[in-house]
């Protein structure tokens, strides 16, 4: 930026200060933008996985379920479907003991 030669030093200093901080804010904004975009891409991939789980066969549910976080952030309540899936996943299926009564 080119200023007239008769610009008072106080104005020149203030403009330099503001320009420096504008550059710092722009860098910070770009970093945040990158972080937000990365987070959105990850959430979109998880949403696609969840959609595939919900629309796919039941056998795929047991294989793919561990990739879903079991404890979401406390600020976001589980949907009834996710709550049921989490409970099912947390309870291991017990094999029934062999029945020897018929022998």
MARKOL-749139 format. One line per 4 residues: number of its first residue (from 0); their letters; for each residue x, y, z of N, C-alpha, C, O, CB. Coordinates in nm, 2 decimals, padded with zeros to 4 digits, m for minus. Last residue first. Glycine has a CB too. Layout:
<nodes>
NUM) a) X Y Z X Y Z X Y Z X Y Z X Y Z | ...;
</nodes>
This chain:
<nodes>
102) xxxx) m03.00 m08.70 02.68 m02.91 m08.81 02.67 m02.93 m08.91 02.78 m02.86 m09.01 02.79 m02.77 m08.77 02.67 | m03.14 m08.47 02.72 m03.20 m08.57 02.63 m03.12 m08.70 02.62 m03.16 m08.79 02.56 m03.22 m08.51 02.49 | m02.99 m08.30 02.87 m03.10 m08.36 02.93 m03.16 m08.47 02.85 m03.23 m08.57 02.90 m03.21 m08.26 02.96 | m02.78 m08.15 02.78 m02.76 m08.29 02.80 m02.87 m08.37 02.86 m02.86 m08.49 02.88 m02.64 m08.31 02.89;
98) xxxx) m02.74 m07.88 02.59 m02.85 m07.95 02.66 m02.82 m08.10 02.66 m02.83 m08.17 02.56 m02.98 m07.92 02.59 | m02.47 m07.65 02.63 m02.53 m07.77 02.56 m02.63 m07.83 02.65 m02.62 m07.84 02.77 m02.42 m07.87 02.53 | m02.55 m07.31 02.70 m02.48 m07.43 02.73 m02.54 m07.55 02.66 m02.66 m07.54 02.63 m02.47 m07.45 02.88 | m02.56 m07.04 02.46 m02.63 m07.13 02.55 m02.55 m07.26 02.58 m02.49 m07.31 02.48 m02.78 m07.16 02.50;
94) xxxx) m02.34 m06.77 02.46 m02.38 m06.90 02.39 m02.45 m06.98 02.50 m02.41 m06.98 02.62 m02.25 m06.97 02.34 | m02.43 m06.44 02.47 m02.38 m06.55 02.55 m02.43 m06.68 02.47 m02.54 m06.69 02.43 m02.43 m06.56 02.69 | m02.32 m06.15 02.32 m02.41 m06.26 02.32 m02.35 m06.38 02.38 m02.24 m06.41 02.36 m02.45 m06.29 02.17 | m02.25 m05.86 02.52 m02.20 m05.97 02.44 m02.31 m06.08 02.44 m02.38 m06.10 02.54 m02.07 m06.02 02.49;
90) xxxx) m02.36 m05.54 02.50 m02.40 m05.67 02.56 m02.35 m05.78 02.47 m02.40 m05.80 02.37 m02.55 m05.68 02.58 | m02.28 m05.34 02.33 m02.21 m05.35 02.46 m02.25 m05.48 02.53 m02.16 m05.53 02.61 m02.25 m05.23 02.55 | m02.45 m05.37 02.11 m02.30 m05.39 02.09 m02.23 m05.41 02.23 m02.14 m05.49 02.23 m02.24 m05.27 02.02 | m02.69 m05.29 02.22 m02.67 m05.43 02.16 m02.53 m05.46 02.15 m02.49 m05.57 02.18 m02.74 m05.44 02.02;
86) xxxx) m02.64 m05.03 02.29 m02.67 m05.13 02.40 m02.65 m05.27 02.34 m02.60 m05.36 02.42 m02.82 m05.11 02.45 | m02.60 m04.92 02.04 m02.49 m04.92 02.14 m02.52 m05.02 02.25 m02.42 m05.09 02.29 m02.47 m04.78 02.20 | m02.85 m04.95 01.92 m02.73 m05.02 01.86 m02.62 m05.03 01.96 m02.55 m05.13 01.97 m02.69 m04.95 01.74 | m03.00 m04.79 02.09 m03.03 m04.93 02.08 m02.91 m05.01 02.03 m02.88 m05.11 02.08 m03.16 m04.96 02.00;
82) xxxx) m02.88 m04.54 02.03 m02.88 m04.59 02.16 m02.91 m04.74 02.17 m02.84 m04.81 02.24 m02.99 m04.52 02.25 | m02.94 m04.52 01.76 m02.80 m04.53 01.80 m02.79 m04.59 01.94 m02.70 m04.66 01.97 m02.72 m04.40 01.79 | m03.22 m04.49 01.78 m03.16 m04.60 01.70 m03.02 m04.63 01.74 m02.98 m04.74 01.77 m03.17 m04.57 01.55 | m03.26 m04.26 01.93 m03.31 m04.39 01.98 m03.24 m04.51 01.91 m03.22 m04.61 01.97 m03.46 m04.39 01.97;
78) xxxx) m02.95 m04.07 01.93 m03.08 m04.10 01.88 m03.13 m04.23 01.93 m03.04 m04.31 01.97 m03.08 m04.10 01.72 | m02.78 m03.93 02.21 m02.79 m04.04 02.11 m02.93 m04.05 02.06 m03.03 m04.02 02.13 m02.75 m04.18 02.17 | m02.71 m03.58 02.24 m02.77 m03.70 02.28 m02.78 m03.81 02.17 m02.79 m03.77 02.05 m02.92 m03.67 02.34 | m02.42 m03.41 02.28 m02.51 m03.45 02.17 m02.57 m03.58 02.22 m02.51 m03.69 02.23 m02.42 m03.48 02.04;
74) xxxx) m02.27 m03.35 02.50 m02.36 m03.25 02.45 m02.45 m03.29 02.34 m02.55 m03.23 02.32 m02.28 m03.13 02.40 | m02.10 m03.57 02.53 m02.21 m03.56 02.62 m02.31 m03.45 02.57 m02.43 m03.45 02.61 m02.17 m03.53 02.76 | m02.00 m03.73 02.23 m01.98 m03.62 02.32 m02.11 m03.60 02.40 m02.22 m03.62 02.35 m01.95 m03.49 02.24 | m02.05 m04.09 02.24 m02.05 m03.96 02.17 m02.03 m03.85 02.27 m02.04 m03.87 02.39 m02.18 m03.94 02.09;
70) xxxx) m01.90 m04.38 02.26 m01.94 m04.28 02.36 m01.93 m04.14 02.29 m01.83 m04.08 02.29 m01.85 m04.28 02.48 | m01.84 m04.54 02.05 m01.94 m04.59 02.14 m01.98 m04.48 02.24 m02.09 m04.49 02.30 m01.89 m04.71 02.21 | m01.80 m04.46 01.71 m01.77 m04.43 01.85 m01.88 m04.47 01.94 m01.99 m04.44 01.92 m01.73 m04.28 01.86 | m01.80 m04.72 01.48 m01.88 m04.61 01.53 m01.83 m04.58 01.67 m01.83 m04.68 01.75 m02.03 m04.64 01.52;
66) xxxx) m01.65 m04.95 01.42 m01.60 m04.82 01.37 m01.68 m04.70 01.42 m01.63 m04.59 01.40 m01.59 m04.82 01.22 | m01.81 m05.16 01.52 m01.70 m05.11 01.60 m01.64 m04.98 01.55 m01.57 m04.91 01.63 m01.59 m05.21 01.61 | m02.00 m05.22 01.30 m02.04 m05.14 01.42 m01.92 m05.09 01.50 m01.93 m04.98 01.55 m02.12 m05.22 01.51 | m01.93 m05.39 01.09 m01.90 m05.25 01.08 m01.93 m05.17 01.21 m01.87 m05.05 01.22 m01.98 m05.19 00.97;
62) xxxx) m02.02 m05.65 01.17 m01.88 m05.63 01.13 m01.85 m05.48 01.13 m01.73 m05.44 01.17 m01.87 m05.68 00.98 | m02.28 m05.62 01.25 m02.19 m05.68 01.35 m02.04 m05.65 01.30 m01.96 m05.63 01.39 m02.21 m05.83 01.36 | m02.40 m05.53 01.01 m02.40 m05.45 01.13 m02.30 m05.49 01.23 m02.23 m05.41 01.29 m02.54 m05.46 01.19 | m02.39 m05.72 00.82 m02.30 m05.61 00.80 m02.29 m05.53 00.93 m02.19 m05.47 00.96 m02.33 m05.52 00.68;
58) xxxx) m02.61 m05.87 00.88 m02.48 m05.93 00.91 m02.37 m05.82 00.89 m02.27 m05.83 00.96 m02.45 m06.04 00.80 | m02.83 m05.72 00.80 m02.80 m05.73 00.95 m02.66 m05.78 00.97 m02.60 m05.75 01.07 m02.91 m05.81 01.02 | m02.76 m05.52 00.51 m02.81 m05.64 00.58 m02.76 m05.64 00.72 m02.67 m05.58 00.76 m02.76 m05.76 00.50 | m02.82 m05.16 00.51 m02.75 m05.28 00.47 m02.81 m05.40 00.54 m02.90 m05.38 00.63 m02.60 m05.28 00.49;
54) xxxx) m02.91 m04.93 00.62 m02.98 m04.98 00.51 m02.93 m05.11 00.46 m02.99 m05.18 00.38 m02.98 m04.88 00.39 | m02.74 m04.88 00.84 m02.89 m04.88 00.86 m02.97 m04.94 00.74 m03.07 m04.99 00.76 m02.94 m04.74 00.89 | m02.49 m04.88 00.72 m02.53 m04.98 00.82 m02.68 m04.99 00.84 m02.73 m05.10 00.86 m02.46 m04.94 00.95 | m02.51 m04.66 00.55 m02.50 m04.80 00.49 m02.53 m04.90 00.59 m02.59 m05.01 00.56 m02.35 m04.81 00.44;
50) xxxx) m02.53 m04.46 00.74 m02.65 m04.48 00.64 m02.64 m04.62 00.58 m02.74 m04.69 00.57 m02.64 m04.37 00.53 | m02.28 m04.49 00.86 m02.40 m04.51 00.94 m02.52 m04.54 00.85 m02.60 m04.63 00.87 m02.43 m04.40 01.03 | m02.12 m04.41 00.64 m02.11 m04.54 00.70 m02.23 m04.58 00.78 m02.28 m04.69 00.77 m01.99 m04.55 00.79 | m02.21 m04.14 00.61 m02.23 m04.24 00.50 m02.22 m04.38 00.55 m02.30 m04.47 00.51 m02.13 m04.21 00.39;
46) xxxx) m02.13 m04.04 00.85 m02.27 m04.04 00.82 m02.30 m04.14 00.71 m02.40 m04.21 00.71 m02.32 m03.90 00.78 | m01.85 m04.06 00.82 m01.92 m04.14 00.93 m02.07 m04.15 00.90 m02.13 m04.25 00.93 m01.89 m04.08 01.06 | m01.82 m03.88 00.61 m01.78 m04.02 00.59 m01.85 m04.11 00.69 m01.90 m04.21 00.66 m01.63 m04.04 00.60 | m01.90 m03.65 00.74 m01.97 m03.69 00.62 m01.94 m03.84 00.60 m02.03 m03.92 00.56 m01.94 m03.61 00.50;
42) xxxx) m01.70 m03.62 00.93 m01.84 m03.65 00.98 m01.93 m03.70 00.86 m02.01 m03.78 00.88 m01.90 m03.52 01.03 | m01.48 m03.57 00.77 m01.48 m03.69 00.86 m01.62 m03.73 00.90 m01.66 m03.84 00.90 m01.40 m03.67 00.98 | m01.55 m03.33 00.65 m01.53 m03.45 00.56 m01.54 m03.58 00.65 m01.59 m03.68 00.60 m01.39 m03.44 00.49 | m01.57 m03.17 00.88 m01.69 m03.20 00.80 m01.67 m03.32 00.71 m01.77 m03.40 00.69 m01.73 m03.08 00.71;
38) xxxx) m01.30 m03.16 00.95 m01.40 m03.22 01.04 m01.53 m03.26 00.96 m01.59 m03.36 00.98 m01.44 m03.12 01.15 | m01.19 m03.03 00.73 m01.15 m03.16 00.76 m01.25 m03.23 00.85 m01.28 m03.35 00.83 m01.01 m03.16 00.83 | m01.33 m02.78 00.75 m01.35 m02.87 00.63 m01.31 m03.01 00.66 m01.37 m03.10 00.61 m01.27 m02.81 00.51 | m01.23 m02.69 01.00 m01.37 m02.71 00.98 m01.40 m02.81 00.86 m01.48 m02.90 00.87 m01.45 m02.58 00.96;
34) xxxx) m00.96 m02.67 00.94 m01.00 m02.76 01.04 m01.15 m02.79 01.03 m01.19 m02.91 01.04 m00.98 m02.69 01.18 | m00.97 m02.47 00.73 m00.91 m02.60 00.71 m00.96 m02.71 00.81 m01.00 m02.82 00.77 m00.76 m02.60 00.70 | m01.07 m02.26 00.89 m01.14 m02.31 00.77 m01.10 m02.45 00.73 m01.18 m02.54 00.70 m01.12 m02.21 00.65 | m00.86 m02.22 01.07 m00.99 m02.26 01.11 m01.08 m02.32 01.00 m01.15 m02.42 01.02 m01.07 m02.15 01.18;
30) xxxx) m00.66 m02.13 00.89 m00.64 m02.25 00.97 m00.77 m02.31 01.02 m00.80 m02.43 01.01 m00.55 m02.22 01.09 | m00.79 m01.90 00.79 m00.76 m02.01 00.70 m00.73 m02.14 00.77 m00.77 m02.24 00.72 m00.64 m01.97 00.61 | m00.79 m01.75 01.03 m00.92 m01.78 00.96 m00.90 m01.90 00.86 m00.98 m01.99 00.86 m00.98 m01.66 00.88 | m00.52 m01.71 01.07 m00.60 m01.78 01.17 m00.73 m01.83 01.10 m00.77 m01.94 01.13 m00.63 m01.69 01.29;
26) xxxx) m00.46 m01.55 00.84 m00.39 m01.68 00.87 m00.47 m01.77 00.96 m00.50 m01.89 00.93 m00.25 m01.66 00.92 | m00.62 m01.33 00.90 m00.64 m01.41 00.78 m00.58 m01.55 00.79 m00.64 m01.65 00.75 m00.59 m01.33 00.66 | m00.50 m01.23 01.13 m00.64 m01.28 01.14 m00.67 m01.37 01.02 m00.74 m01.47 01.03 m00.74 m01.17 01.15 | m00.26 m01.16 01.03 m00.26 m01.26 01.13 m00.40 m01.32 01.14 m00.42 m01.44 01.15 m00.22 m01.20 01.27;
22) xxxx) m00.34 m00.95 00.85 m00.27 m01.07 00.80 m00.27 m01.19 00.90 m00.30 m01.30 00.86 m00.12 m01.03 00.76 | m00.45 m00.78 01.04 m00.53 m00.83 00.94 m00.47 m00.96 00.88 m00.54 m01.05 00.85 m00.56 m00.73 00.83 | m00.21 m00.71 01.18 m00.32 m00.79 01.25 m00.42 m00.84 01.15 m00.47 m00.95 01.17 m00.39 m00.70 01.35 | m00.08 m00.56 00.97 m00.02 m00.68 01.03 m00.13 m00.77 01.10 m00.12 m00.89 01.08 00.09 m00.63 01.14;
18) xxxx) m00.27 m00.35 00.93 m00.24 m00.44 00.82 m00.17 m00.57 00.88 m00.21 m00.68 00.83 m00.14 m00.38 00.72 | m00.26 m00.22 01.18 m00.38 m00.28 01.14 m00.36 m00.38 01.02 m00.42 m00.49 01.02 m00.48 m00.18 01.09 | 00.01 m00.13 01.17 m00.04 m00.22 01.28 m00.16 m00.29 01.24 m00.17 m00.41 01.26 m00.07 m00.13 01.41 | 00.00 00.04 00.95 00.09 m00.08 00.95 00.05 m00.18 01.06 00.05 m00.30 01.03 00.23 m00.03 00.98;
14) xxxx) m00.18 00.23 01.04 m00.22 00.15 00.93 m00.13 00.02 00.92 m00.17 m00.09 00.88 m00.20 00.23 00.80 | m00.03 00.34 01.26 m00.16 00.27 01.28 m00.20 00.18 01.17 m00.25 00.07 01.19 m00.27 00.38 01.31 | 00.19 00.44 01.12 00.21 00.33 01.22 00.08 00.26 01.24 00.08 00.14 01.25 00.26 00.39 01.35 | 00.06 00.63 00.96 00.14 00.53 00.90 00.16 00.41 00.99 00.14 00.30 00.95 00.27 00.58 00.85;
10) xxxx) m00.04 00.79 01.16 m00.14 00.73 01.07 m00.07 00.61 01.00 m00.12 00.50 00.99 m00.20 00.82 00.97 | 00.20 00.89 01.28 00.10 00.82 01.36 00.00 00.74 01.27 m00.04 00.63 01.31 00.02 00.92 01.45 | 00.32 01.03 01.07 00.38 00.90 01.11 00.28 00.82 01.20 00.28 00.70 01.19 00.50 00.92 01.19 | 00.10 01.16 00.81 00.17 01.17 00.95 00.21 01.03 00.99 00.15 00.93 00.96 00.07 01.23 01.05;
6) xxxx) 00.18 01.19 00.48 00.10 01.12 00.57 00.17 01.12 00.71 00.29 01.09 00.72 00.08 00.97 00.53 | 00.32 01.30 00.26 00.29 01.39 00.38 00.20 01.32 00.48 00.14 01.39 00.57 00.22 01.52 00.33 | 00.33 01.11 00.07 00.45 01.14 00.14 00.42 01.23 00.26 00.50 01.22 00.36 00.55 01.22 00.05 | 00.06 00.87 00.07 00.12 01.00 00.03 00.24 01.04 00.12 00.24 01.00 00.24 00.01 01.12 00.03;
2) xxx) 00.13 00.52 00.05 00.07 00.64 00.12 00.13 00.76 00.07 00.25 00.76 00.02 00.08 00.63 00.27 | 00.06 00.21 m00.09 00.14 00.33 m00.10 00.06 00.45 m00.04 m00.05 00.48 m00.07 00.17 00.36 m00.25 | 00.08 m00.12 00.00 00.00 00.00 00.00 00.09 00.12 00.00 00.18 00.13 00.08 m00.10 00.00 00.12;
</nodes>
